[in-house]
Amino acid sequence: MAKTRKAQLNVRVDEGTARAAREKALARGMSVNRYIEELVRQDTGEAGHTFVEAAADFMRQYEKVFAEETGDRRR
């Protein structure tokens, strides 16, 4: 995976929000930074776009296998 440039972003939130972020991150086994980064990616659709690209790539790679398994001989 290619390395991406990182930017620092400082955010102020109330103590309850900070506590919730820490608890959620801990429950998911990740840092608060990573947790927030994933939330923003989900909100901006990057995760969905990445999933669709990966699914399309998978289908291209295994198209012939699926066609053989389902009896579709058009390919």
Residue pairs with C-beta under 8 A, 6 or more apart in sequence:
11 36
13 21
21 32
21 35
21 36
22 32
24 35
25 31
25 32
25 34
25 35
28 35
30 38
38 47
41 47
42 48
59 66
63 75
64 75
66 72
67 73
67 74
67 75
